[in-house]
Structure formats: C-alpha cells, structure tokens
C-alpha cells in the first residue's frame, strides 16, 4: 500500500512535463485550424498593402502604415485568442479527449494550464510573425523614401540633406513600436484567459 500511495502522491504533484505535453498537443491542434491561416494571411496582406500608401507626406505615410499594421495585428490576435480558446474545451469534450486525459492522474489545473499555455504560445508565434512582417514593410518603405529624398535633394547643402534624412528615420522606425506590439500580445493573452474562464462554466 505504501508504494501505491507514494506513486499516487507523485502523480498528484505538479508536473511540468505533463503540462508541456498538453501544451504541445494543444499548439499542434490549433495550427491545424483553417481559420488560423485565413486570419493570418488576411493580417499579413493588410500589413503589406499599407506599404503602397501614396499622396501623403512621409510623416503621414509612416503613421498610416503603423496604424494599419498595428490595427491588423490587434484584430487578428484578439479574434484568434477568442476563437481558438472558445473551442478548446468543447472540442475536447466532443472528441472525448478530455475524459481520456482526466482519467489519468492529471489534475484539472494542469490540464487547463497546458491548454491556455498552448494558446498563448500560438499567439506569441503569430505576433512575432506579424511583427517581423510589419517591421520589414516599414524598413522597406523607409529605404524607398530615403532613396527618393537623396535623389530629390542631390544639389542641396549637406546639412539640409542630413536633417531631412534624420527626420525620415525618426518618423519610421522608433523604439515606441515595440511596447505597442507587446501590449497587443498581452491584450490577446488576457482575452484568451477570460475566454477560457467563461468556457469552463
């Protein structure tokens, strides 16, 4: 009896490996969702299309590019957080996966923690992909504007050219972009947690 009790105690203990297994399985399931790829492609197309904004000053152009790209990222991550999380528990119940998992010595807390960790990991990967696409588009547009400015001001004094280039660079890539991307991710994480909380009732 003592050996059985010790074994049960070990199973009841918090296990990172069980959570990791559930997290990986959840991430694999979510990446198979067609809606994930539809939303991701739509967001990337929206970010890419913002590069072709014309007939504005470069300050307005960069600001519109940032607004459209960050807005697309925010909408995508929010929708993904809600849609992906809302179907986790019902899908497992429908497939009877939850009964198989909980029939084993896996606490409900670990099951739910593994599920939400899988969603948060998917959101992190999606945010990184969209953030990289956004920064690439912004960098390419910045280089195009710099090149056009150098051609246009080829005969201008050196100091004037340097001032114009500094103004372009300060309007394009700046440190304020990264906190914005982090906030978008954290908002999606909060939505995912709230959705999981509601779906467990």
URJO-V729602 format. One record per pair of residues at least 24 apart in sequence whose C-alpha atoms are under 10 Angstrom apart, sorted by the first residue. I is the first residue (numbers start at 1). J is the second residue. D is the distance in Angstrom with one decimal. If there is no record, write none. Layout:
[[I,J,D] [I,J,D]]
This chain:
[[8,105,7.8] [9,105,9.8] [10,105,9.4] [11,104,9.1] [11,105,5.7] [11,106,7.2] [11,107,8.7] [12,105,6.7] [12,106,7.2] [12,107,6.9] [13,105,9.6] [13,106,9.3] [13,107,8.8] [14,106,9.1] [14,107,8.4] [14,109,9.2] [14,110,7.5] [15,106,8.8] [15,107,9.5] [15,110,7.8] [16,110,8.6] [16,114,9.3] [17,114,9.9] [18,105,9.9] [18,106,7.6] [18,107,9.7] [18,110,7.3] [18,111,8.3] [18,114,8.0] [19,106,9.1] [19,107,10.0] [19,109,9.4] [19,110,5.7] [19,111,6.8] [19,112,8.8] [19,113,6.8] [19,114,4.7] [19,115,8.3] [19,117,8.4] [19,118,9.6] [20,110,9.5] [20,113,9.4] [20,114,6.5] [20,115,9.6] [20,117,8.5] [20,118,8.8] [21,111,9.8] [21,114,7.6] [21,115,9.9] [21,118,9.8] [22,101,9.3] [22,110,8.4] [22,111,6.8] [22,112,8.9] [22,113,8.5] [22,114,4.9] [22,115,6.4] [22,116,9.6] [22,117,8.7] [22,118,7.6] [23,110,9.9] [23,111,8.8] [23,112,9.5] [23,113,8.1] [23,114,4.5] [23,115,5.7] [23,116,7.7] [23,117,5.7] [23,118,4.4] [23,119,8.1] [23,120,9.4] [23,121,8.3] [23,122,10.0] [24,114,8.2] [24,115,9.0] [24,117,8.8] [24,118,6.4] [24,119,9.9] [24,121,9.2] [25,114,8.9] [25,115,8.6] [25,118,7.7] [26,84,10.0] [26,88,8.2] [26,114,7.7] [26,115,5.9] [26,116,8.5] [26,117,8.4] [26,118,5.2] [26,119,7.3] [26,121,9.6] [26,122,9.2] [27,114,9.7] [27,115,8.4] [27,116,9.7] [27,117,8.6] [27,118,4.8] [27,119,6.6] [27,120,9.0] [27,121,7.2] [27,122,6.3] [27,123,9.9] [28,118,8.5] [28,122,9.3] [29,84,9.8] [29,88,9.3] [29,118,9.3] [30,80,9.8] [30,84,6.8] [30,85,9.3] [30,87,9.7] [30,88,8.8] [30,118,8.3] [30,119,7.7] [30,122,7.7] [31,84,9.8] [31,119,10.0] [31,122,7.8] [33,84,8.6] [35,79,9.9] [35,80,8.4] [35,83,8.7] [35,84,9.1] [36,76,9.1] [36,77,10.0] [36,79,9.5] [36,80,6.9] [36,83,9.1] [36,84,8.3] [36,122,9.8] [36,126,9.4] [39,72,9.8] [39,75,9.3] [39,76,6.2] [39,77,9.0] [39,79,8.4] [39,80,7.8] [40,72,9.6] [40,73,9.0] [40,76,7.0] [40,77,9.0] [40,80,9.1] [40,126,7.6] [40,127,9.8] [40,129,9.1] [40,130,8.1] [41,76,9.9] [41,130,9.7] [42,72,8.6] [42,76,8.6] [43,68,9.8] [43,69,8.0] [43,70,9.8] [43,71,9.2] [43,72,5.4] [43,73,6.5] [43,74,9.4] [43,75,8.4] [43,76,6.5] [43,77,9.5] [43,130,7.6] [43,133,10.0] [44,69,8.5] [44,72,8.1] [44,73,8.6] [44,76,9.7] [44,129,8.9] [44,130,6.5] [44,131,9.7] [44,133,7.1] [44,134,8.2] [45,69,9.7] [45,72,9.4] [45,133,9.8] [46,71,9.5] [46,72,6.7] [46,73,9.4] [46,134,9.9] [47,71,9.1] [47,72,6.9] [47,73,8.4] [47,130,8.1] [47,131,9.6] [47,133,7.4] [47,134,6.2] [47,135,9.8] [47,137,7.6] [47,138,9.5] [48,133,7.8] [48,134,7.6] [48,136,9.4] [48,137,6.5] [48,138,9.4] [49,137,9.2] [50,134,9.5] [50,137,8.4] [50,138,9.2] [50,141,9.8] [51,134,9.5] [51,137,6.3] [51,138,7.4] [51,140,8.4] [51,141,6.4] [51,142,9.9] [52,137,9.9] [52,141,8.7] [53,141,9.8] [58,141,9.6] [58,142,8.8] [58,145,7.3] [58,146,9.9] [58,167,9.4] [58,168,7.1] [58,171,7.8] [58,172,8.7] [59,167,8.6] [59,168,7.4] [59,169,9.9] [59,170,9.3] [59,171,5.8] [59,172,7.9] [60,171,8.9] [61,141,9.2] [61,142,10.0] [61,171,9.3] [61,172,9.2] [62,138,7.5] [62,141,8.2] [62,142,8.2] [62,168,9.1] [62,171,6.6] [62,172,5.8] [62,173,8.9] [63,171,7.8] [63,172,8.0] [65,134,8.7] [65,137,8.7] [65,138,7.3] [65,141,9.3] [65,172,9.3] [66,134,8.1] [66,135,9.3] [66,137,9.9] [66,138,7.9] [66,172,8.7] [66,173,9.7] [66,177,8.3] [68,134,9.8] [69,130,8.6] [69,131,8.7] [69,133,9.2] [69,134,6.3] [69,135,9.4] [69,137,9.4] [69,138,9.5] [70,130,9.1] [70,131,8.5] [70,134,8.1] [70,177,8.9] [70,180,7.8] [70,181,7.3] [70,184,8.1] [71,184,9.1] [72,130,9.0] [72,134,10.0] [73,126,8.9] [73,127,7.2] [73,129,10.0] [73,130,6.7] [73,131,7.9] [73,134,9.1] [73,181,8.2] [73,184,7.3] [73,185,8.9] [74,127,9.1] [74,180,9.8] [74,181,8.6] [74,183,9.2] [74,184,5.6] [74,185,7.9] [74,187,8.4] [74,188,7.8] [75,184,9.1] [75,188,9.2] [76,123,9.5] [76,126,8.9] [76,127,9.1] [76,130,9.6] [76,184,9.9] [76,188,9.1] [77,122,9.6] [77,123,6.5] [77,124,9.2] [77,126,7.6] [77,127,7.3] [77,130,9.8] [77,184,7.6] [77,185,7.2] [77,186,9.8] [77,187,8.5] [77,188,5.6] [77,189,8.8] [77,191,9.4] [77,192,9.6] [78,123,9.2] [78,184,8.4] [78,185,8.7] [78,187,7.5] [78,188,5.0] [78,189,8.5] [78,190,9.3] [78,191,6.8] [78,192,8.2] [79,188,8.4] [79,191,9.1] [79,192,9.5] [80,119,8.9] [80,122,9.1] [80,123,7.6] [80,126,9.4] [80,188,8.2] [80,191,9.6] [80,192,8.6] [81,116,9.9] [81,119,7.2] [81,120,8.2] [81,122,9.0] [81,123,7.2] [81,185,9.8] [81,187,9.4] [81,188,5.8] [81,189,7.0] [81,190,8.7] [81,191,6.2] [81,192,4.8] [81,193,8.6] [81,194,9.7] [81,195,8.0] [81,196,9.6] [82,119,9.9] [82,188,8.3] [82,189,9.7] [82,190,10.0] [82,191,6.5] [82,192,5.8] [82,193,9.1] [82,194,8.8] [82,195,6.1] [82,196,8.6] [83,192,8.8] [83,195,8.8] [84,116,9.9] [84,118,10.0] [84,119,7.1] [84,122,9.5] [84,123,9.8] [84,192,8.2] [84,195,9.3] [84,196,9.7] [85,115,8.4] [85,116,7.5] [85,118,9.5] [85,119,6.8] [85,120,9.6] [85,191,9.0] [85,192,5.9] [85,193,8.1] [85,194,9.2] [85,195,6.2] [85,196,5.9] [85,197,9.6] [85,199,8.3] [86,192,8.3] [86,194,9.7] [86,195,6.0] [86,196,6.4] [86,197,9.5] [86,198,8.5] [86,199,6.2] [86,200,9.4] [87,195,9.6] [87,196,9.1] [87,199,8.4] [88,112,9.7] [88,115,7.4] [88,116,9.0] [88,119,9.2] [88,196,8.1] [88,199,8.6] [88,200,9.9] [89,115,8.7] [89,196,8.2] [89,199,7.1] [89,200,7.3] [90,199,8.1] [90,200,9.1] [112,196,8.4] [112,197,9.6] [112,200,9.2] [115,196,8.9] [116,189,8.9] [116,192,7.4] [116,193,7.0] [116,195,9.9] [116,196,7.4] [117,189,9.7] [117,192,9.9] [117,193,9.8] [119,188,9.9] [119,189,8.3] [119,192,7.4] [119,193,9.3] [120,185,8.9] [120,186,9.4] [120,188,8.3] [120,189,6.1] [120,190,9.6] [120,192,7.7] [120,193,9.1] [121,189,9.6] [123,185,7.1] [123,186,9.5] [123,188,7.4] [123,189,7.6] [123,192,9.4] [124,182,9.6] [124,185,6.9] [124,186,9.5] [124,188,9.5] [124,189,9.1] [126,185,9.3] [127,181,7.7] [127,182,8.7] [127,184,8.3] [127,185,6.6] [127,188,9.8] [128,181,8.9] [128,182,9.9] [128,185,9.4] [130,181,9.6] [131,177,9.6] [131,178,8.9] [131,181,7.1] [131,182,9.8] [135,172,9.6] [135,173,7.9] [135,177,9.1] [135,178,9.9] [138,172,6.7] [138,173,7.2] [139,169,9.5] [139,172,7.6] [139,173,7.2] [141,172,8.5] [142,168,7.2] [142,169,7.1] [142,171,8.9] [142,172,6.2] [142,173,8.1] [143,168,9.4] [143,169,9.2] [143,172,9.7] [145,169,9.6] [145,172,10.0]]
